[in-house]
C-alpha cells in the first residue's frame, strides 16, 4: 500500500507541529507549508523530533494559483489548513490582516484545490469565537453565528466558504470548530503562556508581577495533542462535516491562574495585578461547548480535563526552567 501524503499549512505552529508528529507516527509522508520556508521557526517541529520527517514547502496562503501548483506537485491525500493569524486580541489592532488571513486564505486554498483537479480530504481549523458566546449556553454545530472580533469574523467567513464549496462543488472539506487548546508549544503571546512564565519565575524565587485583564472570562480549555487527533479523525471520514472540538467543561481564567500558581505551591494573589489596558474592546464573558457530535460520529472525546491540563502545563514549565 502506498504511503499516504498529507499537506499541513501552518505546520510550524502548535497544532501543525503536533499534527505532523501524529501523522508521521501513522506512517504518512508529511509536507508542511510556510510562507518563507528558509526562515521559518522550526523550534516546535524540532522539539517533537519530526524536523527530519516533514518536507517544508513554500506557499503564499493568499495565492490560489500557487496552491494549485503546489498540490499538483505534492498530490496530498489529506490537507489540513491551519495557517492564519491566530490572536483575537491582535485582530483588533490589525483587523484587515486577521480577517484576510482566515477568510481569503481559506478561499485561496479551496480555489487551489478546485483548479488542481484533485480531490483530497480537507480539514480547516475553525474557532469557537464565531459563536460570540451564545449567551453563555453551550455552542454546537447548529448555533447561530455571532462573531465579535475581526478574527472571529474571518473564521466565520471561512466556515461559510467551506460549506459553500462542499455543497456547490462537492469538495470533501470540513471545519473543526476548535475551543481553547493548550500545550507547552503554545505561542508566548497567549495568556496561558504568560501565566506559566510567571509561575516559573515566581517558583524560582525571582521578583514576579503578572498583569492581566479580565479574570472572570470563562473558556473551555483542552489539551492540544488530543485536538489534532480529532482533526485526523475528521479527515478519515468518508462524509465531510463540521465538528465542535472541546472538553465540554468550562472554567474561568481566574481558576486557571489560581490553580497554576497553586501547583507550584504559590498564592496567585502575591503576584497578579489588574491592568485595564489589557481589556479587549469587546470580549465574550463565557464560552461553553457541546462536543457531543464529535463523540457520536468521530468516537472522539477529550480525556485530559482541566485539573490534569494545568498540572501538565505547570510541570512542563518548571522542567524547562530546570533544564535551562
C-alpha positions as CSV (number, residue, x, y, z in Angstrom):
1,X,0.0,0.0,0.0
2,X,1.3,3.4,-1.0
3,X,2.3,5.8,1.8
4,X,-0.5,8.4,2.4
5,X,0.5,12.0,1.8
6,X,-0.6,15.0,3.9
7,X,-0.1,18.7,3.5
8,X,-0.3,20.9,6.6
9,X,-0.5,24.6,6.2
10,X,0.8,26.4,9.2
11,X,3.0,23.4,10.1
12,X,5.3,25.4,12.3
13,X,2.6,26.4,14.8
14,X,1.5,24.5,17.9
15,X,-1.3,22.5,16.1
16,X,0.8,22.0,13.0
17,X,3.7,20.5,14.9
18,X,1.6,18.1,17.0
19,X,-0.4,17.1,13.9
20,X,2.9,16.4,12.0
21,X,4.0,14.2,14.9
22,X,0.8,12.3,14.8
23,X,0.7,11.8,11.1
24,X,4.4,10.7,11.0
25,X,3.6,8.2,13.7
26,X,0.7,6.9,11.5
27,X,3.1,6.4,8.6
28,X,2.3,9.4,6.5
29,X,4.6,11.3,4.2
30,X,4.1,14.8,5.6
31,X,4.5,18.1,3.7
32,X,4.3,21.4,5.7
33,X,3.9,24.8,4.1
34,X,5.3,28.0,5.3
35,X,5.2,31.5,3.6
36,X,9.0,31.5,3.8
37,X,10.4,28.0,4.4
38,X,14.0,29.1,4.5
39,X,13.4,31.4,7.5
40,X,10.6,29.5,9.3
41,X,10.7,28.9,13.0
42,X,11.2,25.2,13.3
43,X,11.6,25.0,17.0
44,X,8.3,23.2,17.6
45,X,9.0,20.6,15.0
46,X,12.4,20.1,16.5
47,X,11.0,19.8,20.0
48,X,8.7,17.0,18.8
49,X,11.5,15.2,16.9
50,X,9.9,15.4,13.5
51,X,12.0,18.1,11.8
52,X,13.6,15.5,9.6
53,X,10.3,13.9,8.8
54,X,8.5,17.0,7.4
55,X,9.2,18.2,4.0
56,X,8.9,22.0,4.1
57,X,7.4,23.8,1.1
58,X,6.8,27.4,0.4
59,X,3.2,28.7,-0.1
60,X,1.7,32.2,0.0
61,X,-1.7,31.3,1.6
62,X,-3.4,34.0,-0.4
63,X,-2.3,32.7,-3.8
64,X,-4.8,30.2,-5.3
65,X,-2.6,29.6,-8.4
66,X,0.4,28.8,-6.2
67,X,-1.8,26.5,-4.1
68,X,-2.9,24.6,-7.2
69,X,0.7,24.3,-8.4
70,X,1.8,23.0,-5.1
71,X,-1.0,20.5,-4.9
72,X,-0.1,19.1,-8.3
73,X,3.4,18.6,-7.1
74,X,2.6,17.1,-3.7
75,X,-0.7,15.3,-4.6
76,X,-1.8,15.0,-1.0
77,X,-4.5,12.6,0.2
78,X,-5.3,15.0,3.0
79,X,-4.9,18.7,3.6
80,X,-5.0,20.4,7.0
81,X,-5.4,24.1,6.7
82,X,-4.1,25.6,9.9
83,X,-2.4,28.7,8.6
84,X,-4.0,32.0,9.8
85,X,-3.4,34.9,12.2
86,X,-4.5,33.3,15.5
87,X,-4.8,36.1,18.1
88,X,-8.2,37.5,18.9
89,X,-6.6,40.5,20.7
90,X,-4.2,41.2,17.9
91,X,-7.0,41.2,15.4
92,X,-8.4,44.4,17.0
93,X,-5.0,46.1,16.3
94,X,-4.6,44.6,12.8
95,X,-8.2,43.8,11.7
96,X,-7.5,43.6,7.9
97,X,-4.7,41.1,8.3
98,X,-6.7,39.0,10.7
99,X,-9.7,38.8,8.5
100,X,-8.0,38.2,5.3
101,X,-5.6,35.5,6.6
102,X,-8.6,33.5,7.8
103,X,-11.1,34.2,5.1
104,X,-9.1,34.8,2.0
105,X,-6.5,32.3,2.9
106,X,-9.2,29.6,3.1
107,X,-10.8,30.8,-0.2
108,X,-7.4,30.6,-2.0
109,X,-6.8,27.1,-0.7
110,X,-10.3,25.9,-1.8
111,X,-9.9,27.5,-5.2
112,X,-6.4,26.0,-5.5
113,X,-7.9,22.5,-4.8
114,X,-10.6,23.2,-7.5
115,X,-8.0,24.3,-10.0
116,X,-5.7,21.3,-9.3
117,X,-8.4,18.8,-10.3
118,X,-7.5,16.8,-7.3
119,X,-9.9,15.7,-4.5
120,X,-8.0,15.5,-1.2
121,X,-9.9,15.5,2.0
122,X,-9.6,18.9,3.6
123,X,-9.9,19.9,7.2
124,X,-9.9,23.6,8.1
125,X,-9.2,24.9,11.6
126,X,-12.1,27.0,12.7
127,X,-12.8,28.7,16.0
128,X,-15.4,28.8,18.8
129,X,-15.1,32.6,18.6
130,X,-17.5,32.6,15.7
131,X,-20.4,31.9,18.1
132,X,-19.8,35.0,20.2
133,X,-20.5,33.2,23.5
134,X,-24.1,32.0,22.6
135,X,-25.4,33.9,25.7
136,X,-23.5,31.5,27.9
137,X,-25.2,28.4,26.5
138,X,-23.1,25.5,25.1
139,X,-22.5,26.0,21.4
140,X,-22.8,23.2,18.9
141,X,-22.7,22.9,15.1
142,X,-26.1,24.4,14.7
143,X,-25.5,27.5,16.9
144,X,-26.1,30.8,15.1
145,X,-23.0,32.8,14.3
146,X,-22.3,36.0,16.2
147,X,-18.6,36.9,15.6
148,X,-17.5,39.8,17.8
149,X,-13.9,40.4,16.6
150,X,-12.2,40.7,13.3
151,X,-10.5,37.3,14.0
152,X,-13.9,35.7,14.6
153,X,-15.4,37.4,11.5
154,X,-12.7,35.9,9.4
155,X,-13.2,32.5,10.8
156,X,-17.0,32.8,10.3
157,X,-16.4,33.7,6.7
158,X,-14.0,30.7,6.3
159,X,-16.7,28.4,7.6
160,X,-19.2,29.8,5.2
161,X,-16.8,29.3,2.3
162,X,-16.1,25.7,3.3
163,X,-19.8,24.9,3.4
164,X,-20.4,26.6,0.1
165,X,-17.6,24.7,-1.7
166,X,-18.8,21.5,-0.1
167,X,-22.3,21.9,-1.4
168,X,-21.7,23.7,-4.6
169,X,-18.6,21.9,-5.9
170,X,-18.6,18.6,-3.9
171,X,-15.2,19.3,-2.3
172,X,-14.7,16.9,0.7
173,X,-14.0,19.8,3.1
174,X,-14.7,20.1,6.8
175,X,-14.3,22.6,9.6
176,X,-13.1,21.8,13.2
177,X,-14.7,24.4,15.5
178,X,-11.9,24.4,18.0
179,X,-12.2,25.7,21.5
180,X,-9.1,26.8,23.5
181,X,-6.4,24.2,23.5
182,X,-3.1,24.5,25.3
183,X,0.3,22.8,25.4
184,X,3.9,23.6,26.1
185,X,4.2,24.6,22.5
186,X,1.5,27.4,22.7
187,X,2.8,30.8,21.5
188,X,4.2,33.1,24.1
189,X,1.7,35.8,23.4
190,X,-1.2,33.7,24.7
191,X,-2.4,34.3,28.3
192,X,-1.8,30.7,29.4
193,X,1.9,31.0,28.5
194,X,2.1,34.4,30.3
195,X,0.7,32.7,33.4
196,X,3.1,29.8,33.1
197,X,6.1,32.1,32.6
198,X,5.1,34.0,35.8
199,X,4.7,30.7,37.7
200,X,8.1,29.5,36.6
201,X,9.7,32.8,37.6
202,X,8.0,33.0,41.0
203,X,8.8,29.4,41.8
204,X,12.4,30.2,41.1
205,X,12.2,32.9,43.8
206,X,12.6,35.8,41.3
207,X,10.6,39.1,41.6
208,X,7.4,38.5,39.7
209,X,4.4,40.6,38.6
210,X,1.8,39.3,36.3
211,X,-0.5,41.9,34.8
212,X,-3.8,40.5,33.4
213,X,-7.1,41.9,32.2
214,X,-10.5,40.3,32.9
215,X,-10.0,37.2,35.1
216,X,-13.8,36.4,35.0
217,X,-13.9,35.3,31.4
218,X,-14.9,31.6,31.1
219,X,-13.5,29.3,28.4
220,X,-13.3,25.6,27.6
221,X,-9.6,24.7,27.9
222,X,-8.3,21.5,26.4
223,X,-5.0,19.6,25.6
224,X,-3.8,20.4,22.1
225,X,-2.3,17.0,21.2
226,X,-5.8,15.5,21.7
227,X,-7.4,18.2,19.4
228,X,-5.2,17.4,16.5
229,X,-6.2,13.8,16.8
230,X,-9.8,15.0,16.2
231,X,-8.6,16.7,13.0
232,X,-7.2,13.4,11.8
233,X,-10.4,11.5,12.5
234,X,-12.3,14.2,10.6
235,X,-10.1,13.6,7.5
236,X,-10.6,9.9,7.7
237,X,-14.4,10.2,7.4
238,X,-15.9,9.3,4.0
239,X,-18.6,12.0,4.6
240,X,-17.2,15.5,5.3
241,X,-18.8,17.5,8.1
242,X,-18.2,20.1,10.8
243,X,-17.5,19.4,14.5
244,X,-17.2,21.3,17.7
245,X,-14.0,20.1,19.4
246,X,-13.9,20.8,23.1
247,X,-13.9,19.2,26.5
248,X,-17.5,20.1,27.4
249,X,-16.3,21.7,30.6
250,X,-15.6,25.4,31.1
251,X,-13.6,27.3,33.7
252,X,-12.7,30.9,34.3
253,X,-9.3,32.5,33.7
254,X,-9.2,33.2,37.4
255,X,-9.4,29.4,38.1
256,X,-6.6,28.8,35.6
257,X,-4.4,31.4,37.3
258,X,-5.2,30.2,40.8
259,X,-4.6,26.6,40.0
260,X,-1.4,27.2,38.1
261,X,0.2,29.1,41.0
262,X,-1.1,26.5,43.5
263,X,0.5,23.7,41.5
264,X,3.8,25.4,42.4
265,X,2.8,25.9,46.0
266,X,2.2,29.7,45.5
267,X,-0.6,32.1,46.1
268,X,-1.5,34.0,42.9
269,X,-2.6,37.0,44.9
270,X,1.0,37.7,45.7
271,X,1.9,38.1,42.0
272,X,-1.2,39.1,39.9
273,X,-2.3,42.6,39.2
274,X,-5.1,44.0,37.1
275,X,-4.3,46.1,34.0
276,X,-7.3,47.8,32.3
277,X,-5.1,48.3,29.3
278,X,-5.2,44.6,28.6
279,X,-9.0,44.6,28.2
280,X,-10.3,44.0,24.7
281,X,-12.7,46.4,23.0
282,X,-15.3,43.7,23.3
283,X,-14.9,40.2,24.8
284,X,-17.0,37.1,25.3
285,X,-17.9,36.7,29.0
286,X,-18.5,32.9,28.8
287,X,-17.7,30.3,26.2
288,X,-19.2,26.8,26.7
289,X,-19.4,23.9,24.3
290,X,-21.3,20.8,23.4
291,X,-18.9,18.4,21.7
292,X,-21.5,15.5,21.6
293,X,-21.4,15.2,17.8
294,X,-17.7,14.5,17.9
295,X,-18.2,11.8,20.5
296,X,-21.0,10.2,18.5
297,X,-19.7,10.4,15.0
298,X,-15.9,10.5,15.4
299,X,-15.6,8.5,18.5
300,X,-13.5,11.3,19.9
301,X,-13.7,12.9,23.3
302,X,-11.2,14.8,25.4
303,X,-9.6,12.7,28.1
304,X,-7.4,15.5,29.6
305,X,-9.6,17.7,31.6
306,X,-8.9,21.0,33.4
307,X,-7.1,19.8,36.5
308,X,-4.8,17.5,34.7
309,X,-4.2,20.1,31.9
310,X,-3.0,22.7,34.4
311,X,-0.8,20.1,36.2
312,X,0.8,19.1,32.9
313,X,1.4,22.7,31.8
314,X,3.0,23.7,35.1
315,X,5.1,20.6,35.4
316,X,6.5,21.1,31.9
317,X,7.1,24.8,32.5
318,X,9.1,24.1,35.7
319,X,11.0,21.3,33.9
320,X,12.0,23.6,31.1
321,X,13.3,26.0,33.7
322,X,15.4,23.4,35.5
323,X,16.9,22.2,32.1
324,X,17.8,25.7,31.2
